[in-house]
Amino acid sequence: MTRTGYYYESLAPTWLHHDSGYRAALTQHMRDRMALQGFEIVAPIRIRQVPDGVPAPVGMVLLRVDTEVEEFDIEVGEGR
């Protein structure tokens, strides 16, 4: 089994950064996205502000939602 990190970013108004409803929606979106792809989440889903890169527009914040999933390693033998 292999652990793989997945993330997505969300550009949002600054006042939504600490809004519990918005954070819950981001978390649920990540859960749904991973379930749709058939992955099992094995690490907490984290939401944090992206510190580097291109600065967000005034009054906006770039949030990164990330987690880890567990994937099965499938070994394929030689065909005969």
C-alpha contacts under 8 A as a table, 3 or more apart, distances in Angstrom:
res1	aa1	res2	aa2	distance
1	M	70	E	6.46
1	M	71	E	5.58
1	M	72	F	4.65
1	M	73	D	5.36
2	T	70	E	5.62
2	T	71	E	5.19
2	T	72	F	6.38
2	T	73	D	6.65
3	R	68	E	6.28
3	R	69	V	5.58
3	R	70	E	4.62
3	R	71	E	6.26
4	T	68	E	5.39
4	T	69	V	5.45
4	T	70	E	6.42
4	T	71	E	7.29
5	G	66	D	7.10
5	G	67	T	5.75
5	G	68	E	4.28
5	G	69	V	6.44
6	Y	66	D	5.64
6	Y	67	T	5.63
6	Y	68	E	6.02
6	Y	69	V	7.51
7	Y	64	R	6.65
7	Y	65	V	5.37
7	Y	66	D	4.08
7	Y	67	T	6.50
8	Y	64	R	5.82
8	Y	65	V	5.49
8	Y	66	D	6.67
9	E	62	L	6.70
9	E	63	L	5.50
9	E	64	R	4.40
9	E	65	V	6.14
10	S	62	L	5.74
10	S	63	L	5.14
10	S	64	R	6.42
10	S	65	V	7.84
11	L	56	A	7.74
11	L	60	M	6.68
11	L	61	V	5.77
11	L	62	L	4.52
11	L	63	L	6.27
12	A	16	L	6.51
12	A	17	H	7.27
12	A	60	M	5.47
12	A	61	V	5.48
12	A	62	L	6.44
12	A	63	L	7.46
13	P	16	L	5.60
13	P	17	H	7.23
13	P	59	G	5.85
13	P	60	M	4.28
13	P	61	V	6.06
14	T	17	H	5.50
14	T	59	G	5.47
14	T	60	M	4.82
14	T	61	V	5.33
15	W	18	H	6.83
15	W	19	D	7.22
16	L	19	D	4.91
16	L	22	Y	6.56
17	H	22	Y	7.83
17	H	23	R	7.65
17	H	61	V	7.27
17	H	63	L	7.77
18	H	22	Y	7.99
18	H	23	R	7.34
19	D	22	Y	5.45
19	D	23	R	6.28
20	S	23	R	5.08
20	S	24	A	6.03
21	G	24	A	5.07
21	G	25	A	6.22
22	Y	25	A	5.04
22	Y	26	L	6.28
23	R	26	L	5.10
23	R	27	T	6.20
23	R	47	I	7.51
24	A	27	T	5.08
24	A	28	Q	6.09
25	A	28	Q	5.08
25	A	29	H	6.04
26	L	29	H	5.10
26	L	30	M	6.38
26	L	65	V	7.24
27	T	30	M	5.21
27	T	31	R	6.35
27	T	45	I	6.59
27	T	65	V	7.51
28	Q	31	R	5.00
28	Q	32	D	6.08
29	H	32	D	5.13
29	H	33	R	5.98
30	M	33	R	5.04
30	M	34	M	6.16
30	M	45	I	7.86
30	M	65	V	7.58
31	R	34	M	5.33
31	R	35	A	6.10
31	R	41	I	7.60
32	D	35	A	5.07
32	D	36	L	6.01
33	R	36	L	5.21
33	R	37	Q	6.51
34	M	37	Q	5.16
34	M	38	G	6.28
34	M	39	F	5.24
34	M	40	E	7.03
34	M	41	I	7.26
35	A	38	G	4.89
35	A	39	F	5.59
35	A	40	E	6.91
36	L	39	F	7.67
39	F	69	V	6.04
39	F	70	E	6.56
39	F	71	E	6.70
40	E	69	V	5.43
40	E	70	E	5.81
40	E	71	E	7.71
41	I	44	P	7.79
41	I	67	T	7.12
41	I	68	E	5.97
41	I	69	V	4.39
41	I	70	E	6.63
42	V	67	T	7.81
42	V	68	E	5.85
42	V	69	V	5.28
42	V	70	E	6.37
43	A	67	T	5.75
43	A	68	E	5.24
43	A	69	V	7.05
44	P	67	T	6.08
44	P	68	E	7.69
45	I	65	V	6.85
45	I	66	D	5.69
45	I	67	T	4.77
45	I	68	E	7.93
46	R	64	R	7.90
46	R	65	V	5.60
46	R	66	D	5.38
46	R	67	T	6.45
47	I	63	L	6.57
47	I	64	R	5.68
47	I	65	V	4.55
47	I	66	D	6.69
48	R	63	L	5.51
48	R	64	R	5.50
48	R	65	V	6.75
49	Q	61	V	6.99
49	Q	62	L	5.86
49	Q	63	L	4.48
49	Q	64	R	6.13
50	V	53	G	7.79
50	V	62	L	5.72
50	V	63	L	5.68
50	V	64	R	6.08
52	D	55	P	7.49
56	A	60	M	5.77
56	A	61	V	5.74
56	A	62	L	6.27
57	P	60	M	5.46
57	P	61	V	7.62
